[in-house]
Amino acid sequence: MKRRDFAKALAAAGATLAASQAVGGPAVSGLRSNYAFKKDETPVILEVAINGSATKKVNPTAPETPAEIAEQAIQCLDAGATIIHAHTNKPMEDTDAAAQVYIDAFSPVREKHPDAILYPTANFDPAVYHKERRPWKPEVQSGHYRKIAEAGAANMLLFDTGVVPIAVFDEQGKIPEKNFWWYGFWPGDEQIYFDVCNDLGTGASISVFEPGWMKNVVALARAGTLPRGSKVIMYFADYDWAGMPPPIPEALQLYLHMIEGLDLKWSIGMVGGDVMDTPLARMALERGGSFRVGLEDNWNGPSNLEQLERAKKLINKVGRTIVNGAETIEYLDIPFPATRPKA
């Protein structure tokens, strides 16, 4: 190619890139700003997901009953956890009954830690979804949130916006029929989240399992409709898992690229493993983010308290400060009246 032709081609490529940056939205340049944060103004939100689907058959330290959930939640908060996420593992089509189990589990925690940030999971039954190949209606899957919040038990809710397969590949590299289930939410679920957040002032824990989910978050942020008190959790999993990016720096950097320029409080989680055994936990801390621990994600690991203590050591080593529940309510700007600090 002649020098003049090469120069024209280079100019055309530059024009194309510039145009793509003009419409590409956040994070098309300036990635270094993910490093430029002030430690004293960016505390670590240390979440402990205390059980998930982990039962005592999986890990003898896992809490199952409302009393056990309350006890371990209190222990973790006493030990310095910022947020507690829990599953009752009692999904029901009767949303009032489903909500009551969470109220029974969270109310003793609220009495001991009135400023704690507590949030439940969605009301879904993987076995039913797998068998029927359809979810429960939004008013069932997400209908329990309002009653839990009205009772003052939870001041945050799970805010999920996409669909993802959850499975470990079999020996043939395929998603197995028996142990496969999909995790998904419809626009109707999203409307319920918005209504509860806006009506009652709950915060929102927004999951990101795939890059498409992050595009949903970016769209809400661009539109200015993210609920007050929102935070984002980006999930990773090893290559033997279907769905979710692998726990490699390039995967986290993609997400940071996507949210560049947005005021989002973010953290990471590791499905089926210990996030602290990956490079991502320290990477998150060094870029202004947080990470979560607990038996929901690392169900074969040590107890929730042991995982929490290990996390605190890593956070201290990096030189970041863990924020408590009351401080986080102000930091995230959660407007929930029952736990909002007095002016």
Residue pairs with C-beta under 8 A, 6 or more apart in sequence:
1 9
20 28
21 28
21 29
25 218
25 222
26 218
26 221
26 222
26 258
26 259
26 260
26 261
26 262
27 256
27 257
27 258
27 259
27 260
27 261
28 257
28 260
29 260
30 260
30 261
31 253
31 256
31 257
31 260
33 260
33 261
34 253
34 256
34 260
34 287
34 288
35 286
35 287
37 287
37 288
39 319
39 320
39 321
40 321
42 288
42 320
43 320
43 321
43 322
43 323
43 327
43 328
43 331
44 82
44 285
44 290
44 315
44 320
44 321
44 322
44 323
45 82
45 83
45 231
45 265
45 267
45 290
45 323
45 328
45 331
45 332
46 80
46 81
46 82
46 83
46 290
46 292
46 293
46 308
46 311
46 312
46 315
46 322
47 81
47 82
47 83
47 84
47 85
47 233
47 267
47 290
47 292
47 293
47 294
48 76
48 81
48 83
48 84
48 85
48 292
48 293
48 294
48 304
48 307
48 308
49 85
49 86
49 269
49 292
49 293
49 294
49 295
49 296
49 297
50 62
50 63
50 69
50 72
50 73
50 76
50 84
50 85
50 86
50 294
50 295
50 296
50 304
51 62
51 63
51 64
51 69
51 72
51 86
51 87
51 89
51 294
51 295
51 296
52 87
52 121
52 294
52 295
52 296
52 297
52 299
53 87
53 89
53 126
53 296
53 299
54 62
54 295
54 296
54 299
55 62
55 64
55 89
56 62
56 64
58 299
58 300
59 295
59 299
59 300
59 301
61 295
61 302
61 303
61 304
62 295
62 299
63 69
63 71
63 72
63 86
64 89
66 88
66 101
66 104
66 105
67 105
67 108
69 86
69 88
69 105
69 106
70 105
70 106
70 107
70 108
70 109
72 304
72 305
73 84
73 86
73 105
73 106
73 109
73 116
73 118
74 108
74 109
74 112
74 113
75 304
75 305
76 84
76 304
76 305
76 308
77 84
77 109
77 112
77 113
77 116
77 325
79 305
79 308
79 309
80 308
80 312
80 322
80 324
81 308
82 117
82 322
82 323
82 324
82 325
82 328
83 116
83 117
83 118
83 119
83 156
83 205
83 292
83 325
83 328
84 109
84 116
84 117
84 118
84 119
85 118
85 119
85 120
85 121
85 158
85 205
85 292
85 294
85 296
86 102
86 105
86 106
86 118
86 120
86 121
87 120
87 121
87 296
88 98
88 101
88 102
88 105
88 120
90 98
90 101
91 98
91 123
91 124
91 125
92 98
92 123
93 136
93 140
95 123
95 139
95 140
95 143
95 144
95 147
96 144
96 147
98 123
98 144
99 144
99 145
99 147
99 148
99 151
100 147
102 120
102 144
102 148
102 153
102 154
103 147
103 148
103 151
103 153
106 118
106 120
106 148
106 153
106 154
107 151
107 153
109 116
109 118
110 116
110 118
110 152
110 153
113 325
114 339
115 324
115 325
115 326
115 329
115 339
115 341
116 325
116 339
117 155
117 156
117 203
117 325
117 328
117 329
117 334
117 339
118 153
118 154
118 155
118 156
119 154
119 155
119 156
119 157
119 158
119 203
119 205
120 144
120 145
120 148
120 154
120 157
120 158
121 158
122 141
122 142
122 158
122 160
122 185
122 189
123 136
123 140
123 141
123 142
123 143
123 144
124 135
124 136
124 141
124 183
125 136
126 166
126 181
126 183
127 181
128 136
129 135
129 136
129 181
129 182
130 180
130 181
130 182
135 141
135 184
135 185
135 186
137 188
138 186
138 188
138 189
138 191
138 192
139 188
139 192
141 185
141 189
142 185
142 188
142 189
142 192
142 193
143 192
145 154
145 157
145 192
145 193
145 196
145 202
146 192
146 195
146 196
146 199
146 200
148 154
148 157
149 155
149 157
149 196
149 200
149 202
149 336
150 200
152 338
154 202
155 201
155 202
155 203
155 329
155 334
155 336
155 338
155 339
156 202
156 203
156 204
156 205
156 229
156 334
156 336
157 193
157 196
157 197
157 202
157 203
157 204
157 205
158 205
158 207
159 190
159 193
159 197
159 204
159 205
159 206
159 207
159 227
159 230
160 183
160 185
160 189
160 206
160 207
160 213
161 185
161 190
161 206
161 207
161 213
161 216
161 217
162 184
162 185
162 209
162 210
162 212
162 213
162 216
163 182
163 183
163 184
163 185
164 182
164 183
164 184
164 209
164 210
164 213
164 243
164 244
165 175
165 180
165 181
165 182
165 183
165 242
165 243
166 180
166 181
166 182
166 183
166 242
166 243
166 271
167 175
167 176
167 179
167 180
167 181
167 241
167 242
167 243
168 176
168 179
168 240
168 241
168 242
168 272
169 175
169 176
169 240
169 241
169 242
170 176
175 242
180 242
183 209
193 204
193 227
194 225
194 227
196 202
197 203
197 204
197 227
197 228
197 229
198 227
200 336
201 228
201 229
201 334
201 335
201 336
201 337
201 340
202 227
202 229
202 334
202 336
203 227
203 228
203 229
203 230
203 231
203 332
203 334
203 336
204 226
204 227
204 229
204 230
204 231
205 230
205 231
205 233
206 217
206 226
206 230
206 231
206 232
206 233
207 213
207 232
207 233
207 235
208 214
208 217
208 232
208 233
208 234
208 235
208 255
209 235
209 243
209 244
210 243
210 244
210 245
211 245
211 254
211 255
211 258
214 232
214 234
214 255
214 258
214 259
215 258
217 226
217 232
217 259
217 264
218 258
218 259
218 262
220 226
221 259
221 262
221 264
228 333
228 334
228 335
229 329
229 332
229 333
229 334
229 335
229 336
230 264
230 265
230 332
231 264
231 265
231 266
231 267
231 332
232 259
232 264
232 265
232 266
232 267
233 266
233 267
233 268
233 269
233 292
234 252
234 255
234 266
234 267
234 268
234 269
235 244
235 268
235 269
235 270
235 271
236 244
236 245
236 246
236 247
236 251
236 252
236 268
236 269
236 270
236 271
236 275
236 278
236 280
237 243
237 244
237 245
237 246
237 247
237 270
237 271
237 272
237 273
238 246
238 247
238 272
238 273
239 246
241 271
241 272
244 271
245 251
245 254
247 270
247 273
247 275
247 278
247 279
247 280
248 279
248 280
249 279
249 280
249 283
252 268
252 280
252 283
252 284
255 266
256 287
259 266
265 290
265 331
265 332
266 284
266 289
266 290
267 284
267 289
267 290
267 291
267 292
268 275
268 280
268 281
268 284
268 289
268 290
268 291
268 292
269 275
269 291
269 292
269 297
270 278
270 280
270 297
270 298
271 297
272 297
272 298
272 299
273 297
273 298
274 293
274 298
274 301
274 307
275 281
275 291
275 292
275 293
275 297
275 298
276 291
276 293
276 310
276 311
276 314
280 291
281 291
281 311
281 314
282 314
282 318
284 290
284 291
285 291
285 314
285 315
285 318
285 320
286 318
291 311
293 304
293 307
293 308
293 310
293 311
294 304
294 307
294 308
295 301
295 303
295 304
295 307
298 307
301 307
302 310
312 322
315 321
315 322
323 331
325 339
326 341
328 334
329 336
329 339
329 340
329 341
330 341
334 340
